[in-house]
Amino acid sequence: MTREELKAAAIAMLDRAYVPYSHFPVGAALECADGTVFTGCNIENAAYSPTLCAERTAVAKAVSEGHRDFVRIAVTGRCEDYCFPCAVCRQVLYEFAPDMEVISLNGKGEELALPLRELLPHGFGPAYLLEDKEDK
């Protein structure tokens, strides 16, 4: 999938978002190493805590289908500024691919791409749970 197609897939998810409270739709398109793409949108809940972000929706779909090798994700909203993953989503993405590329889009479709490690420096990953802590 081309970069433009990945961005378009994320943008297409904006209309599927369930955002009756924040009115802030977010779409995501997650690309795996084999080229498979999983999309997601945010799904709000009146209790707020159970709300699921677009990025985590895409990750859940990918992992439930046997994919864990992510290379990049496009994230978009309809705001003027770039739409970056929240801290929880950064942590979830870091679990699988700390070196992945995060393509953040604004409402005009302009992009700012950064490595996930830059968005979550010193992230907590699986290596911290190994018995030999020197493998981090």
C-alpha positions in Angstrom: 0.0 0.0 0.0 1.3 3.4 -0.9 1.7 6.2 1.7 -1.2 8.1 0.1 -3.5 5.0 0.2 -2.7 4.5 3.9 -3.5 8.1 4.7 -6.8 7.8 2.6 -7.8 4.7 4.6 -7.3 6.6 7.9 -9.4 9.5 6.6 -12.2 7.2 5.4 -12.6 6.0 9.0 -13.5 9.5 10.3 -17.1 9.0 9.1 -17.4 5.7 11.0 -16.3 7.1 14.4 -18.8 7.0 17.2 -18.2 10.3 19.0 -21.5 11.6 20.5 -19.7 13.2 23.5 -16.4 14.8 22.3 -17.5 15.2 18.6 -13.8 14.6 17.8 -13.6 11.8 15.3 -10.3 10.0 14.8 -9.4 7.5 12.1 -6.4 5.2 11.9 -4.9 2.8 9.3 -2.3 0.4 10.6 0.1 -1.3 8.1 1.7 -4.6 8.9 5.1 -5.8 7.5 3.3 -8.1 5.0 1.3 -5.1 3.6 -2.0 -6.0 5.4 -3.8 -2.9 6.7 -6.2 -2.7 9.6 -8.3 0.4 10.1 -10.0 1.8 13.2 -12.0 4.7 14.5 -12.6 5.9 18.0 -15.6 4.5 19.8 -16.8 6.6 22.7 -18.8 5.4 25.8 -20.9 7.4 28.2 -18.8 6.1 31.0 -15.7 7.5 29.3 -13.1 4.9 30.6 -14.3 2.2 28.2 -13.8 4.5 25.2 -11.6 2.9 22.6 -9.3 5.1 20.5 -9.0 4.5 16.7 -5.4 3.3 17.0 -6.2 0.7 19.6 -9.2 -0.4 17.5 -6.8 -1.0 14.6 -4.3 -2.8 16.8 -7.0 -5.0 18.3 -8.3 -6.0 14.9 -4.8 -6.8 13.7 -3.7 -8.8 16.7 -7.0 -10.7 16.7 -6.3 -11.7 13.1 -2.8 -12.9 14.0 -0.7 -9.8 13.0 1.8 -8.3 15.3 4.5 -6.9 13.0 3.5 -3.3 12.5 5.6 -0.9 10.3 3.5 2.3 10.3 0.2 3.9 11.2 -1.6 6.9 9.8 -3.7 8.8 12.4 -6.1 11.7 11.4 -8.7 14.0 12.8 -10.6 16.9 11.5 -8.7 19.4 13.6 -6.3 22.2 12.5 -3.3 20.7 14.3 -1.8 17.2 13.6 -3.6 14.4 15.3 -1.2 12.3 17.3 -1.9 9.1 19.3 -2.7 9.7 22.9 -0.3 8.3 25.6 -2.3 5.1 26.0 -2.2 4.4 22.3 1.5 5.2 22.1 2.1 2.6 24.8 0.0 0.0 23.0 1.8 0.6 19.7 5.2 0.5 21.5 4.3 -3.0 22.8 4.5 -4.3 19.3 6.6 -1.9 17.2 8.7 0.7 19.0 10.4 1.6 15.7 7.2 2.1 13.7 6.5 5.3 11.8 3.6 7.4 13.0 2.0 9.5 10.2 -0.1 12.2 11.9 -2.5 14.2 9.7 -4.4 17.4 10.3 -7.9 18.2 8.9 -6.3 19.4 5.6 -4.6 16.1 5.1 -1.1 17.5 5.7 1.2 15.2 7.4 3.9 15.1 10.0 5.7 11.8 10.3 7.8 10.8 13.3 9.2 7.5 14.7 7.2 6.2 17.6 10.3 6.2 19.8 10.3 10.0 19.5 6.7 10.2 20.5 7.3 7.9 23.5 10.9 8.2 24.6 12.0 5.7 27.2 8.8 3.6 26.6 8.0 0.6 28.7 8.2 -2.5 26.6 8.3 -6.3 27.0 12.0 -6.3 27.6 11.4 -4.8 31.1 9.5 -7.9 32.1 12.4 -10.3 31.1 14.2 -12.0 33.9 17.5 -10.6 32.7 17.0 -6.9 32.8 20.2 -6.2 30.8 18.4 -7.3 27.6 16.4 -4.0 27.6 
